[in-house]
């Protein structure tokens, strides 16, 4: 099955601080992080986005290409890259300050032609912005027409709480259209004002959400479908940074789907033991990245993954 993975989200520059020290500087953006890990794991992956034409934008696009992520569907604009400053607390959880880019134009997207059982990973505030919404919906509708898989990660952070009321209709629309929703308790705490797993699923399901995977940091992961409700332990790990944890959970989930040949039809009828393998793979990606000064799985992890040293 010659499947392609597409992610759509911002191409930004991440600067991570611990105290007064810069921990790392890296290309970033939630869906970019997922794409780089998939590229390192030798999964055909593309980003649908835009990026500045300044030297930092050139650096980001070169980095993507070096990590086997296609930039075919990245449009370039005149201006500067958006920057995210991530300040790590005592638990190595990130608190963000975003600096908006100076963008002089709004280029048309280059849109892919989806095939059956391709995957589109979308979400974050990027999918809710007024200037992006028409294009996001167009992508979603194209995915649905082609019977591809749609995965939604809300990734809704506190800096956007003031805009929640205006974008809530778009969040509900995303929940209804997605095949799989993968979000954190922090995301849903911001959106739904509850971190209780059962209450989150009840509200997501009432909004039309079909399958929910709820991550809770170092606590257990919850899976909810029409047929299955179960939880998964997360191994203890000495964290360096949690910035890419959720993004790499998504990457591991998609890696497992592709490697195990799980189609959209399969996904909606997937038995518990297959879900167990998918969630275990996703947890392995996420916990590995928590121990790294990076937003992505390391080349060494990818080598061990591809050599068969790691089994799920």
C-alpha positions as CSV (number, residue, x, y, z in Angstrom):
1,X,0.0,0.0,0.0
2,X,1.7,3.2,-1.3
3,X,0.2,5.6,1.2
4,X,1.2,9.2,1.8
5,X,0.9,11.2,5.0
6,X,0.1,14.9,5.0
7,X,0.3,17.3,7.8
8,X,-0.9,20.9,7.8
9,X,0.2,23.5,10.3
10,X,2.6,26.3,10.9
11,X,6.3,26.3,10.0
12,X,7.8,28.3,12.9
13,X,11.1,28.6,14.8
14,X,11.1,27.2,18.3
15,X,13.5,28.6,21.0
16,X,13.4,26.6,24.2
17,X,14.7,28.0,27.5
18,X,15.4,26.5,30.8
19,X,15.9,29.3,33.2
20,X,18.2,31.9,31.5
21,X,19.8,29.3,29.2
22,X,18.7,28.4,25.7
23,X,18.1,24.6,25.6
24,X,17.7,24.4,21.9
25,X,16.7,26.3,18.8
26,X,14.9,24.3,16.1
27,X,12.3,24.4,13.3
28,X,9.0,23.8,15.0
29,X,5.2,23.8,14.8
30,X,3.1,21.0,16.0
31,X,2.4,19.3,12.7
32,X,6.0,20.0,11.5
33,X,7.3,18.1,14.5
34,X,5.1,15.1,13.6
35,X,6.2,15.2,10.0
36,X,10.0,15.3,10.8
37,X,9.6,12.2,13.0
38,X,7.7,10.4,10.3
39,X,10.3,11.4,7.7
40,X,13.1,10.0,9.9
41,X,11.0,6.8,10.2
42,X,11.0,6.6,6.4
43,X,7.2,7.2,6.0
44,X,6.4,9.3,2.9
45,X,5.3,12.6,4.4
46,X,4.4,16.1,3.1
47,X,3.6,19.4,4.8
48,X,0.8,21.6,3.4
49,X,1.7,25.0,4.7
50,X,3.5,28.3,3.9
51,X,6.9,29.5,5.0
52,X,8.7,32.8,4.8
53,X,11.3,33.5,2.1
54,X,13.9,35.0,4.5
55,X,17.0,33.1,5.6
56,X,15.2,31.4,8.5
57,X,12.5,30.2,6.2
58,X,15.2,28.8,3.9
59,X,16.8,27.0,6.9
60,X,13.5,25.5,7.9
61,X,12.8,24.2,4.3
62,X,16.3,22.8,4.0
63,X,15.9,21.1,7.4
64,X,12.7,19.5,6.3
65,X,14.2,18.2,3.0
66,X,17.2,16.8,4.9
67,X,14.8,14.8,7.1
68,X,12.9,13.3,4.2
69,X,9.9,15.6,4.5
70,X,8.6,16.9,1.2
71,X,8.2,20.7,0.8
72,X,6.3,20.3,-2.5
73,X,3.2,21.7,-0.9
74,X,4.8,24.6,1.0
75,X,4.1,28.0,-0.5
76,X,6.6,30.8,0.2
77,X,5.7,34.3,1.3
78,X,7.6,37.5,1.6
79,X,8.2,38.3,5.3
80,X,9.6,36.7,8.5
81,X,9.1,33.4,10.3
82,X,6.9,33.3,13.4
83,X,8.9,32.5,16.6
84,X,7.7,30.5,19.6
85,X,9.6,31.0,22.8
86,X,9.0,27.9,25.1
87,X,10.0,28.4,28.8
88,X,10.4,25.0,30.6
89,X,9.2,24.9,34.2
90,X,10.5,22.6,37.0
91,X,8.6,19.6,35.4
92,X,10.1,20.5,31.9
93,X,6.6,21.4,30.7
94,X,6.6,24.3,28.3
95,X,4.9,27.7,28.7
96,X,4.7,29.6,25.4
97,X,5.1,33.2,24.2
98,X,4.4,33.6,20.5
99,X,5.8,36.3,18.3
100,X,3.8,36.9,15.1
101,X,5.6,37.0,11.8
102,X,5.6,40.0,9.5
103,X,3.9,38.5,6.5
104,X,3.6,40.7,3.4
105,X,1.3,38.5,1.4
106,X,-1.0,35.5,1.7
107,X,0.0,33.0,-1.0
108,X,-2.3,30.4,-2.4
109,X,-1.7,26.9,-1.1
110,X,-0.5,24.1,-3.3
111,X,-3.0,21.4,-2.5
112,X,-2.3,17.6,-2.8
113,X,-4.5,15.1,-4.5
114,X,-5.4,12.6,-1.8
115,X,-5.8,8.8,-2.5
116,X,-7.7,6.2,-0.5
117,X,-6.2,5.6,2.9
118,X,-3.8,8.5,2.8
119,X,-3.7,10.3,6.1
120,X,-4.1,14.0,6.9
121,X,-3.1,15.2,10.4
122,X,-4.5,18.7,11.1
123,X,-5.3,20.9,14.1
124,X,-3.9,23.5,16.4
125,X,-5.0,27.1,16.2
126,X,-3.7,27.1,12.6
127,X,-6.8,25.2,11.6
128,X,-9.1,27.8,13.3
129,X,-7.6,31.1,12.0
130,X,-10.1,33.0,9.8
131,X,-7.5,33.4,7.1
132,X,-6.9,29.7,6.9
133,X,-10.4,28.3,7.6
134,X,-11.7,28.1,4.0
135,X,-8.6,26.3,2.9
136,X,-8.6,23.9,5.8
137,X,-12.2,22.9,5.1
138,X,-11.4,22.4,1.5
139,X,-8.6,20.0,2.5
140,X,-10.9,18.2,4.9
141,X,-13.6,17.8,2.3
142,X,-11.0,16.5,-0.2
143,X,-9.8,13.9,2.3
144,X,-13.4,12.7,3.0
145,X,-14.2,12.4,-0.7
146,X,-11.2,10.2,-1.2
147,X,-11.9,8.0,1.8
148,X,-8.6,9.0,3.4
149,X,-8.0,9.1,7.2
150,X,-8.5,12.4,9.0
151,X,-6.7,12.9,12.4
152,X,-7.5,16.0,14.5
153,X,-5.2,17.3,17.3
154,X,-6.8,20.4,18.9
155,X,-3.5,21.4,20.5
156,X,-5.4,24.4,22.0
157,X,-3.2,26.4,24.3
158,X,-3.9,29.1,27.0
159,X,-2.6,32.1,24.9
160,X,-5.7,31.6,22.6
161,X,-8.3,31.3,25.4
162,X,-9.5,34.8,24.7
163,X,-10.5,33.7,21.2
164,X,-12.3,30.5,22.3
165,X,-15.8,31.7,21.8
166,X,-15.2,32.9,18.3
167,X,-13.5,29.7,17.1
168,X,-15.6,27.2,19.1
169,X,-17.8,26.5,16.0
170,X,-14.7,25.5,14.0
171,X,-13.5,23.2,16.8
172,X,-16.9,21.5,16.9
173,X,-16.8,21.1,13.1
174,X,-13.3,19.6,13.3
175,X,-14.4,17.1,16.0
176,X,-17.4,16.0,13.9
177,X,-15.4,15.5,10.7
178,X,-12.3,13.7,12.1
179,X,-12.0,9.9,12.1
180,X,-9.6,10.1,15.1
181,X,-9.2,12.8,17.7
182,X,-6.0,12.8,19.7
183,X,-5.8,15.5,22.3
184,X,-4.4,16.2,25.8
185,X,-6.3,16.8,29.0
186,X,-4.7,20.3,28.9
187,X,-6.3,20.9,25.4
188,X,-9.7,19.8,26.5
189,X,-9.4,21.6,29.9
190,X,-9.0,24.8,27.9
191,X,-11.8,24.0,25.4
192,X,-14.4,22.2,27.5
193,X,-13.4,23.3,31.1
194,X,-13.0,19.7,32.3
195,X,-10.1,17.3,32.5
196,X,-12.2,14.3,33.5
197,X,-11.7,11.6,30.8
198,X,-15.3,10.4,30.8
199,X,-16.8,13.8,30.7
200,X,-14.4,14.8,27.9
201,X,-15.5,11.8,25.8
202,X,-19.2,12.4,26.5
203,X,-18.9,15.9,25.1
204,X,-16.7,15.0,22.2
205,X,-19.0,12.1,21.3
206,X,-22.1,14.4,21.6
207,X,-20.3,16.7,19.1
208,X,-20.0,13.9,16.6
209,X,-16.5,12.8,17.5
210,X,-16.1,9.1,16.7
211,X,-12.8,8.0,18.3
212,X,-10.9,9.8,21.1
213,X,-7.4,9.2,22.3
214,X,-6.8,11.3,25.4
215,X,-3.2,11.8,26.6
216,X,-2.5,13.1,30.1
217,X,1.2,13.7,30.3
218,X,3.0,11.2,32.6
219,X,-0.4,9.7,33.5
220,X,-2.2,7.0,31.6
221,X,-3.6,7.3,28.1
222,X,-7.3,6.8,27.5
223,X,-8.9,5.3,24.4
224,X,-12.6,5.7,23.7
225,X,-14.5,4.3,20.7
226,X,-18.1,3.1,20.2
227,X,-16.9,-0.4,21.2
228,X,-13.8,0.0,23.3
229,X,-12.9,2.0,26.4
230,X,-9.5,1.3,28.0
231,X,-6.5,2.9,29.5
232,X,-2.7,2.5,29.0
233,X,0.1,3.1,31.5
234,X,2.9,5.5,30.5
235,X,6.4,4.4,31.5
236,X,8.3,6.6,33.9
237,X,10.9,8.7,32.0
238,X,13.4,11.3,33.0
239,X,12.2,14.3,31.0
240,X,14.4,16.9,29.3
241,X,11.6,18.6,27.4
242,X,7.9,17.8,26.8
243,X,7.5,20.2,23.9
244,X,7.2,17.5,21.2
245,X,5.5,14.8,23.3
246,X,2.0,15.1,21.8
247,X,3.2,15.7,18.3
248,X,5.3,12.5,18.5
249,X,2.5,10.5,20.0
250,X,0.6,11.5,16.8
251,X,3.6,10.5,14.7
252,X,3.9,7.1,16.4
253,X,0.2,6.5,15.9
254,X,0.4,7.2,12.2
255,X,3.6,5.1,11.9
256,X,1.8,2.2,13.4
257,X,-1.2,2.6,11.1
258,X,1.0,2.6,8.0
259,X,3.3,-0.2,9.1
260,X,0.4,-2.4,10.1
261,X,-1.5,-1.6,6.9
262,X,-4.6,-0.3,8.8
263,X,-7.0,1.3,6.3
264,X,-9.8,3.7,7.1
265,X,-12.3,0.9,7.0
266,X,-10.2,-1.2,9.3
267,X,-9.8,1.8,11.7
268,X,-13.6,2.0,12.3
269,X,-13.7,-1.7,13.1
270,X,-10.4,-2.1,14.8
271,X,-10.3,-4.7,17.7
272,X,-8.7,-4.0,21.0
273,X,-5.5,-5.9,20.5
274,X,-4.7,-3.8,17.4
275,X,-5.4,-0.6,19.2
276,X,-3.0,-1.8,21.9
277,X,-0.2,-2.1,19.4
278,X,-1.0,1.4,18.0
279,X,-1.1,3.1,21.4
280,X,2.1,1.3,22.5
281,X,3.9,2.6,19.4
282,X,2.6,6.1,20.0
283,X,3.6,6.1,23.6
284,X,7.1,4.9,22.7
285,X,7.6,7.8,20.3
286,X,6.3,10.3,22.8
287,X,8.3,9.0,25.8
288,X,11.5,8.9,23.7
289,X,11.2,12.5,22.7
290,X,10.5,13.6,26.3
291,X,14.1,12.5,27.1
292,X,15.6,14.5,24.2
293,X,16.6,18.1,23.7
294,X,14.6,18.0,20.5
295,X,11.1,18.1,19.0
296,X,11.6,14.9,17.1
297,X,12.6,11.3,17.4
298,X,16.4,10.9,17.2
299,X,18.2,9.3,14.2
300,X,19.3,6.5,16.6
301,X,15.7,5.8,17.7
302,X,14.7,5.7,14.0
303,X,17.5,3.3,13.2
304,X,16.4,0.9,16.0
305,X,12.8,1.3,15.0
306,X,13.5,0.4,11.3
307,X,15.9,-2.4,12.1
308,X,13.3,-4.3,14.1
309,X,15.0,-3.9,17.4
310,X,11.8,-2.4,18.8
311,X,8.6,-4.4,18.7
312,X,5.1,-3.3,19.5
